[in-house]
């Protein structure tokens, strides 16, 4: 009976997430128009921050409870999911290849790939201390300063958008309140999904490290996954790329950096992370290659990204 309850809750939460994401997109676009910002920046700094809140809560609780491998696995697994599975699914739902011609997207892709593997370099000594946390936070500051150092990187002129200042500001405030409410609901739904996923993993007897990589990391990616799918269906490629790149950068720099500052941790056994580390590096390099090569991501390249994630899952399952 309890299995049926968790399955129903899990599926219902997924459906609610889908609806919330569709509503969120409309408000994000309206705010982008009012501020004169690109949709990429709005998705990056709003959606990515919200999507990273579950990672933050999981990370802090795991560190305080003395199980940091769960948090580390969550970040590593989540980054791999975003750069392979979620990006591939978004491409499949898009009517056309996802354009990556923008200079900002091209350079952000390089930064995203570097950030995704940065924690792997910092924990080579077996610890993630406060200095490592500062390095991660500094990486986020560097990227933010780069984005806002030139107006053309974040600004955009919207045509056929005639609205007086007072009316526009009122609509801006209304949309801002809507976004805050929707983000709160997204957070609740994603946490329900993570809880259900943890229940399934405990009943199936999967190790704690693999729970972080395979279950929690995947569960925490549901908000950006639904958001990316619906954005792709509406042809909003900027929102897809901003969401995915932002989720990787924010979770890796801000979330992991804050966790390291508050509760530095040591990982004594790296063996559960070996396969995930290898595939994260491979996935990051392929995602970077596809974004920069043809200035667009095609469905064939999406299949390759999906293949990387499926290969990762099969390797984890059969080797463990």
NORMO-V190800 format. One record per run of one state. SS is the DSSP state (A for helix, B for strand, O for the rest). FROM is the first residue (numbers start at 1). LEN is the number of residues. If there is no record, write none. Layout:
BEGIN
ss=<SS SS>
from=<FROM FROM>
len=<LEN LEN>
END
This chain:
BEGIN
ss=<O A O B O A O A O B O A O B O A O A B O A O A O A O A O B O A O B O A O>
from=<1 2 36 37 38 39 65 68 94 98 100 103 123 127 129 130 149 151 155 156 165 205 208 220 222 234 237 263 265 267 271 294 296 298 299 320>
len=<1 34 1 1 1 26 3 26 4 2 3 20 4 2 1 19 2 4 1 9 40 3 12 2 12 3 26 2 2 4 23 2 2 1 21 1>
END
